């Protein structure tokens, strides 16, 4: 298999996993950390599943939206650079488009 074919398969698997995990109306929680330069943002995504428990969706969302993911301070984060709007707003819009689900979000 080619690298492009492997990447398409990974994206398809991540999208299927998100579709199995998420339900219409779910609220995804985002945390954003800024690099000292201010141009790079590190975004993490979580789904609250039970009281006190969160499911980490960062890697799956990074795969589906095409953003790189980096280990930052012991947890994975989506790396977003060079824009002047909300990264979580962009990610939730892209995620709703890809999954066909109406979702909401909250920034922390």
Backbone torsions as a table, in degrees:
resi	resn	phi	psi	omega
1	UNK	NA	150.1	178.9
2	UNK	-85.6	165.1	177.7
3	UNK	-62.4	-39.1	-179.9
4	UNK	-64.6	-41.2	178.3
5	UNK	-65.6	-41.8	177.2
6	UNK	-61.3	-42.1	-179.8
7	UNK	-65.3	-42.8	177.9
8	UNK	-61.0	-40.4	177.9
9	UNK	-64.3	-41.1	178.8
10	UNK	-63.4	-42.9	178.7
11	UNK	-62.9	-43.4	179.5
12	UNK	-63.1	-42.1	177.9
13	UNK	-63.7	-42.1	179.2
14	UNK	-64.9	-41.0	179.4
15	UNK	-65.1	-42.9	177.7
16	UNK	-63.1	-40.1	178.3
17	UNK	-63.3	-42.4	177.8
18	UNK	-64.0	-41.1	179.9
19	UNK	-65.0	-33.5	177.2
20	UNK	-73.7	-33.6	-175.1
21	UNK	-81.4	-43.4	-174.0
22	UNK	-88.1	148.8	175.2
23	UNK	-124.9	156.0	176.4
24	UNK	-50.3	130.6	177.1
25	UNK	88.0	-4.5	178.5
26	UNK	-59.7	148.3	175.8
27	UNK	-109.3	123.6	178.5
28	UNK	-97.7	134.8	178.6
29	UNK	-97.3	133.7	177.9
30	UNK	-118.5	140.8	168.4
31	UNK	-118.8	141.2	-179.3
32	UNK	-126.0	132.0	176.8
33	UNK	-120.2	137.0	-177.1
34	UNK	-104.2	138.6	174.3
35	UNK	-72.6	157.7	-179.6
36	UNK	-54.6	-31.6	-179.9
37	UNK	-69.8	-23.2	-178.7
38	UNK	86.3	-11.8	-177.4
39	UNK	-90.6	-20.9	-178.8
40	UNK	-108.9	135.1	177.4
41	UNK	-119.7	143.2	176.4
42	UNK	-115.5	113.0	-173.2
43	UNK	-112.0	133.2	175.2
44	UNK	-117.3	145.3	-177.9
45	UNK	-124.9	135.9	-178.4
46	UNK	-135.7	151.0	172.6
47	UNK	-117.9	118.5	176.1
48	UNK	-69.4	123.2	-176.3
49	UNK	-107.4	-36.5	175.8
50	UNK	-146.8	168.0	-179.7
51	UNK	-54.1	118.4	177.3
52	UNK	82.0	-0.1	-179.6
53	UNK	-118.6	138.2	179.1
54	UNK	-125.3	141.0	172.1
55	UNK	-99.5	127.4	-177.2
56	UNK	-81.3	115.4	-177.7
57	UNK	-106.9	2.7	-172.1
58	UNK	-53.6	-51.8	-177.1
59	UNK	-62.7	-41.7	179.5
60	UNK	-64.8	-44.0	180.0
61	UNK	-66.1	-39.2	177.0
62	UNK	-60.3	-45.7	178.9
63	UNK	-58.3	-48.8	-173.8
64	UNK	-69.4	-35.8	-177.8
65	UNK	-91.0	-11.0	177.0
66	UNK	86.8	7.6	178.1
67	UNK	-86.1	148.7	176.2
68	UNK	-71.7	154.9	179.4
69	UNK	-122.5	138.9	-175.6
70	UNK	-136.7	143.2	174.2
71	UNK	-73.6	117.8	-177.8
72	UNK	-129.5	112.8	178.5
73	UNK	56.1	39.0	173.8
74	UNK	90.7	-4.7	174.1
75	UNK	-135.1	154.8	-179.8
76	UNK	-74.2	145.1	178.1
77	UNK	-140.3	144.9	174.1
78	UNK	-78.1	131.1	-178.3
79	UNK	-97.3	118.5	179.5
80	UNK	-124.3	133.4	-176.7
81	UNK	-130.1	154.3	164.9
82	UNK	60.1	48.8	173.9
83	UNK	-146.1	163.4	-174.6
84	UNK	-113.4	23.8	178.0
85	UNK	-127.1	178.3	-175.3
86	UNK	-69.9	122.6	177.1
87	UNK	-65.4	-39.1	-179.8
88	UNK	-67.4	-34.9	176.7
89	UNK	-62.8	-44.0	178.0
90	UNK	-63.9	-45.8	-177.3
91	UNK	-63.4	-42.2	-179.3
92	UNK	-67.6	-38.1	177.4
93	UNK	-63.1	-45.5	179.3
94	UNK	-64.4	-39.7	-179.3
95	UNK	-66.1	-42.0	177.7
96	UNK	-64.1	-39.3	178.4
97	UNK	-63.5	-45.0	-177.0
98	UNK	-71.1	-38.4	-175.7
99	UNK	-92.1	-21.0	-175.9
100	UNK	77.3	11.3	-179.2
101	UNK	-101.1	147.8	172.0
102	UNK	-88.9	117.2	-176.6
103	UNK	-124.3	163.9	172.3
104	UNK	-128.2	173.6	-179.7
105	UNK	-147.0	163.8	174.6
106	UNK	-140.3	133.1	177.3
107	UNK	-92.8	139.7	175.1
108	UNK	-123.3	NA	NA
